[in-house]
Amino acid sequence: MIDKEQISIIYKQHLETDIIKYISKLKGIELREAFDIYYSSRLAEQISQGTCGIENMDAKYLAEDLLENEWRNK
């Protein structure tokens, strides 16, 4: 039987993958570049730490927010 912690880890992995794919799509860049953008952001740290339930938010919203607030001038 899978416990809640394992489910949480799997969910976070899928969330991160979805965010990276959406960043790639929005910016028209390769997945590797989107990967670098995501993992150098505060968002990646917040999701990893489980800060304020942010890991339960929609991937598209989180990607758009990351690009708007952290990468608007890049």
Secondary structure, DSSP 4 states (H G I P E B T S, - for coil): ---HHHHHHHHHHHHHHHHHHHHHHHHT--HHHHHHHHHTSHHHHHHHHTGGGGGGS-HHHHHHHHHHHHSTT-
